[in-house]
Amino acid sequence: MSQQNTALVLIGLQELWRDKNSDYRLRNMDWIIDRACYLIQYAREMGYKIIFVRHTEKEWAFADKEPLSQIIEDLCPQPEDIIIKKRKISCFFNTKLEEELQWIKNIVVAWIPTNLCVRMFVEEAYDREFNIALIEDICQTYNDKLQDFTLDDLNESRPDLDIVRLEQFLW
């Protein structure tokens, strides 16, 4: 993937997904966060545009001011990174994401939950004719069956989509 026209898009990377007391907690989060940090570092070195997409709501767990709705600190967003706030499953609906992707041709995408926000993003970006690499081992949902179904269905229904593990993407 060319460096100048590639973006790394990380979706739903908020503290509530890893907090032990959260109803939204997902499994393997420490392992996934470590891998995501490595991918972010790689993207920075390659000069990719980095976009964090954060789900917010007016109240409850995803309320904008709630500590657990904030981006996971370990991911170390930088001032030059783009942070998009969304209120629906779609990352494109009523956001500036499409504008941020205006000169982008290639998208590397990861994060959670695979079956909701990540899937919707991949489908919408695919229909906009982006080249997409979905990093499957930096994606997660509530159980293996749902994870496998989502990835299999995306693979079957989007023939040009690259679903790869981090090691495959880097090498």
C-alpha positions in Angstrom: 0.0 0.0 0.0 1.3 3.4 -1.0 2.2 5.6 2.0 0.8 8.9 0.8 -2.7 7.7 0.1 -3.2 5.2 3.0 -5.1 5.7 6.2 -5.2 3.6 9.3 -8.8 3.7 10.7 -9.3 2.4 14.3 -12.9 2.1 15.3 -14.4 1.9 18.8 -11.2 1.9 20.7 -12.6 3.1 24.0 -11.8 2.2 27.6 -15.2 0.7 28.3 -14.3 -2.3 26.0 -11.5 -3.3 28.3 -12.7 -2.2 31.8 -13.3 -5.2 34.0 -16.5 -3.7 35.4 -18.0 -2.7 32.1 -21.0 -4.4 30.6 -19.2 -3.9 27.2 -16.0 -5.7 28.2 -14.5 -7.8 25.5 -12.0 -10.7 25.9 -8.4 -10.6 25.0 -8.2 -6.8 25.1 -4.7 -6.5 26.5 -3.4 -8.7 23.7 -5.3 -6.7 21.1 -4.2 -3.4 22.5 -0.6 -4.5 22.3 -1.0 -5.4 18.7 -2.8 -2.2 17.9 0.0 -0.2 19.4 2.4 -2.0 17.1 0.2 -1.3 14.1 -0.1 2.4 15.0 3.6 2.7 15.4 4.1 1.1 12.0 1.5 3.4 10.4 3.3 6.4 11.9 6.6 5.3 10.5 5.0 4.7 7.1 3.4 8.1 7.0 -0.2 6.9 7.0 -3.0 9.2 8.0 -4.3 7.9 11.4 -8.0 8.2 12.2 -9.6 7.2 15.5 -13.4 6.8 15.3 -15.0 7.1 18.7 -18.7 6.3 19.4 -20.5 8.8 21.6 -24.0 9.2 22.9 -25.8 11.9 24.8 -25.9 9.8 28.0 -25.0 6.4 29.5 -21.7 4.6 29.0 -20.9 6.2 25.7 -21.6 9.8 26.9 -18.9 12.1 25.6 -17.7 13.1 29.1 -17.7 9.6 30.6 -14.1 8.4 31.4 -14.7 4.9 30.0 -15.9 6.4 26.7 -12.5 8.0 26.1 -9.9 6.6 23.7 -7.7 3.9 25.3 -4.7 5.8 26.7 -2.2 3.1 25.7 -2.9 3.9 22.0 -1.3 7.3 22.5 -3.2 9.4 20.0 -1.1 12.3 18.7 -2.2 15.9 18.0 -1.9 15.3 14.2 -4.3 12.3 14.4 -7.9 12.7 13.4 -10.6 11.9 15.9 -14.0 11.3 14.5 -17.0 11.1 16.8 -20.0 9.1 15.6 -23.4 8.5 17.1 -24.6 5.6 15.0 -23.1 2.3 13.9 -22.0 3.9 10.7 -18.7 5.8 10.8 -19.8 7.8 7.8 -23.3 9.0 8.8 -23.2 12.7 9.9 -19.5 12.7 10.4 -16.5 14.3 8.6 -15.0 10.9 7.9 -15.6 11.0 4.1 -14.0 14.4 4.0 -10.9 13.1 5.9 -10.7 10.2 3.4 -10.9 12.5 0.3 -7.4 11.8 -1.0 -7.1 8.3 0.4 -7.2 5.2 -1.8 -6.1 2.5 0.7 -7.5 1.9 4.2 -6.2 -0.3 6.9 -8.9 -1.0 9.5 -9.1 -2.6 12.8 -10.9 -2.7 16.2 -14.2 -3.4 17.7 -16.8 -4.6 17.7 -16.2 -6.6 14.5 -19.9 -7.5 13.9 -21.2 -3.9 14.3 -19.1 -0.8 13.7 -16.2 -2.5 11.9 -18.4 -4.4 9.6 -20.5 -1.4 8.7 -17.4 0.7 8.1 -15.9 -2.0 5.8 -19.1 -2.4 3.8 -19.5 1.4 3.4 -15.8 1.9 2.5 -15.9 -1.0 0.1 -18.9 0.5 -1.7 -17.0 3.7 -2.0 -14.3 1.7 -3.8 -11.5 2.0 -1.3 -8.8 -0.8 -1.2 -9.3 -2.2 2.3 -7.1 -4.4 4.5 -9.0 -5.6 7.6 -6.6 -6.7 10.3 -8.5 -9.6 11.7 -6.4 -10.2 14.9 -6.9 -6.6 16.0 -10.7 -7.0 15.8 -12.9 -8.5 18.4 -16.5 -9.2 19.2 -18.4 -11.0 22.0 -17.7 -14.6 21.0 -15.8 -16.7 18.4 -18.9 -17.8 16.6 -20.0 -14.2 15.9 -16.4 -13.2 15.0 -15.9 -16.0 12.6 -19.3 -15.5 11.0 -18.7 -11.8 10.5 -15.3 -12.3 8.9 -16.5 -15.2 6.8 -19.5 -13.2 5.5 -17.4 -10.1 4.7 -14.9 -12.3 2.9 -17.6 -14.0 0.8 -19.6 -10.9 0.0 -16.6 -8.5 -0.6 -14.2 -10.4 -2.9 -11.6 -7.6 -3.1 -11.4 -7.2 0.7 -8.1 -8.3 2.2 -8.7 -9.9 5.6 -5.3 -10.6 7.0 -3.5 -11.1 10.3 -1.1 -8.4 11.5 2.0 -10.4 10.5 0.7 -10.9 7.0 0.0 -7.2 6.6 3.4 -6.2 7.9 5.3 -8.6 5.7 
